Amino acid sequence: MGSDFGLPHINFYFPTAPLRPYTPLGGSTSNVWFDRYNITPDVPEHIQTLEAIGQEMKGLIGKVADSGVPLNRIVIGGFSMGGALALHTAYRFSPGLAGAFALSSFLNNNSVLYSNVKTRDTPLYMCHGDRDTLVPISWGQNTFQDLTKLGIKGEFTPIKNTLHEIKQKEIEDLFRWIEKVLPPVENK
């Protein structure tokens, strides 16, 4: 669990991606959430590893919910591959969450998510560096457009002069969005 980041009504959890062989690195092991055949939206998803980690995330969310946090008070998100996993988790594996965010992320063009959306009610926040060369902003924009065509509502923010990285403005914008979807709980 992380610190409250000035949001005392929110707990943050930062799971680490497991070590696994990663095809884009020639099969070398790396901390990645799931395997990819290549870093491009034009290839199929590696369904086996995506399904396995999706079930693990569903289990992690279940543990948080079992501790007394209702699903509608849980936001999931991540950077790059973690953001793609967050999208699958929020809209496919664990519907009913308070929100999902994806920073500098994309889904493959024929993502299994697009044909298996379990909810459209979870708000979405995406942002992306306008100079990202590893994951071009157009990939993130296309993902956002494809999700909104399915009825998912959200916002997409380009981050100026930003590569494949996280900048302070991005975090500030993200926290403003989190405060909107997770307002403080009033004590009765």
C-alpha positions in Angstrom: 0.0 0.0 0.0 1.3 3.4 -0.9 1.0 6.8 0.9 -2.1 8.8 0.5 -0.6 11.4 -1.9 -2.7 14.1 -0.3 -5.9 12.0 -0.8 -6.5 10.6 2.7 -9.7 8.9 1.7 -7.9 6.8 -0.8 -5.5 3.8 -0.4 -3.0 3.1 -3.3 -1.7 -0.3 -4.2 1.2 -0.8 -6.5 1.5 -4.4 -7.6 4.6 -5.4 -9.6 4.4 -7.2 -12.9 5.7 -10.8 -12.6 9.0 -11.9 -14.2 8.1 -13.7 -17.5 9.6 -14.3 -20.9 8.9 -11.4 -23.2 8.9 -12.0 -26.9 9.8 -8.4 -27.9 13.1 -8.9 -25.9 13.9 -12.1 -27.7 12.3 -14.2 -25.0 14.4 -12.8 -22.2 12.7 -12.5 -18.8 11.4 -9.1 -17.8 8.8 -7.7 -15.3 5.9 -7.5 -17.7 2.2 -8.1 -17.1 1.6 -10.2 -20.2 3.6 -11.2 -23.3 3.2 -9.5 -26.6 4.2 -10.9 -30.0 5.5 -7.4 -30.9 5.1 -3.8 -29.7 2.5 -2.8 -32.2 -1.3 -2.7 -32.3 -1.3 -4.7 -35.6 -0.6 -8.1 -34.1 -2.9 -10.5 -32.2 -2.8 -10.3 -28.4 -1.0 -13.0 -26.5 -4.3 -14.4 -25.1 -2.8 -17.0 -22.7 -0.8 -14.6 -20.7 -3.4 -11.9 -20.8 -6.1 -14.2 -19.5 -3.9 -15.5 -16.7 -2.8 -12.1 -15.5 -6.4 -10.8 -15.8 -7.6 -13.6 -13.5 -4.8 -12.6 -11.0 -5.9 -9.0 -11.1 -9.5 -10.1 -10.6 -8.3 -12.0 -7.5 -6.3 -9.0 -6.2 -9.4 -6.8 -6.6 -11.4 -9.5 -4.8 -9.0 -9.3 -1.9 -9.4 -5.6 -1.6 -13.2 -5.9 -1.8 -13.1 -8.6 0.8 -11.3 -6.2 3.1 -14.3 -3.9 3.0 -13.7 -1.7 0.0 -16.7 -1.9 -2.3 -16.0 -2.3 -6.0 -17.5 1.1 -6.7 -14.7 2.7 -4.6 -11.9 1.0 -6.6 -10.0 2.6 -9.5 -7.5 0.6 -11.5 -4.9 2.0 -13.8 -1.4 1.8 -15.1 1.3 3.1 -17.3 2.1 1.5 -20.7 1.4 -2.2 -20.5 -0.1 -1.7 -17.0 -2.6 0.6 -18.6 -3.6 -2.0 -21.2 -4.1 -4.5 -18.3 -6.2 -2.0 -16.4 -8.5 -1.6 -19.4 -8.9 -5.3 -19.7 -9.5 -5.6 -15.9 -12.0 -2.8 -15.6 -14.1 -3.6 -18.7 -13.8 -7.3 -18.9 -12.5 -9.1 -15.8 -13.9 -6.9 -12.9 -16.9 -4.8 -14.0 -18.3 -2.4 -11.5 -15.2 -0.5 -10.6 -15.2 3.3 -9.9 -12.9 4.1 -12.8 -10.0 3.0 -15.0 -7.0 4.9 -16.3 -4.4 4.2 -18.8 -1.3 6.3 -19.3 0.7 6.0 -22.5 -1.1 2.8 -23.3 -2.8 1.0 -26.2 -4.9 -2.1 -27.0 -4.2 -4.2 -30.1 -6.4 -3.4 -33.0 -8.4 -6.7 -32.7 -8.2 -6.8 -28.9 -10.4 -9.4 -27.3 -11.7 -6.6 -25.0 -13.6 -5.0 -27.9 -15.8 -8.0 -28.3 -16.1 -8.8 -24.6 -16.9 -5.6 -22.8 -18.8 -6.5 -19.6 -19.6 -2.9 -18.6 -19.7 0.6 -20.1 -20.4 2.4 -16.9 -16.8 2.6 -15.6 -15.4 6.1 -16.3 -12.2 6.1 -18.3 -9.2 8.5 -18.2 -6.4 8.2 -20.8 -3.4 10.5 -21.4 -0.5 10.1 -23.7 2.8 11.9 -24.5 2.6 13.7 -27.8 6.2 12.8 -28.6 6.1 9.1 -27.5 8.1 7.1 -29.9 7.7 3.7 -28.2 3.9 3.8 -28.1 2.9 6.6 -30.5 0.0 8.8 -29.3 -2.1 7.7 -32.3 -2.2 4.2 -30.8 -3.6 5.6 -27.6 -6.0 7.8 -29.4 -7.3 4.9 -31.5 -7.8 2.8 -28.4 -9.7 5.6 -26.8 -11.9 6.1 -29.9 -12.6 2.4 -30.2 -13.6 2.2 -26.5 -15.9 5.3 -26.8 -17.5 3.8 -29.9 -18.5 0.9 -27.6 -20.2 3.3 -25.2 -17.5 3.8 -22.7 -17.3 7.4 -21.5 -14.1 9.1 -20.6 -11.5 11.7 -21.5 -8.2 11.6 -23.4 -5.5 14.2 -22.7 -2.4 14.6 -24.8 0.6 15.6 -22.8 2.8 18.2 -24.6 6.5 17.6 -25.2 6.4 14.2 -23.5 8.0 10.9 -24.6 7.1 7.5 -23.1 7.3 8.8 -19.6 5.2 10.2 -16.8 5.4 13.9 -16.0 4.2 15.9 -13.1 1.3 17.5 -15.0 0.1 14.1 -16.0 0.0 13.0 -12.3 -1.8 16.2 -11.3 -4.4 15.8 -14.0 -4.8 12.1 -13.1 -5.3 13.0 -9.4 -8.0 15.6 -10.3 -9.8 12.9 -12.2 -9.4 10.3 -9.4 -10.9 12.9 -7.0 -13.9 13.3 -9.3 -14.6 9.5 -9.5 -13.7 8.9 -5.8 -15.0 11.8 -3.8 -14.5 11.6 0.0 -17.0 9.4 1.8 -19.2 11.4 4.1 -19.4 10.0 7.6 -23.0 9.6 8.8 
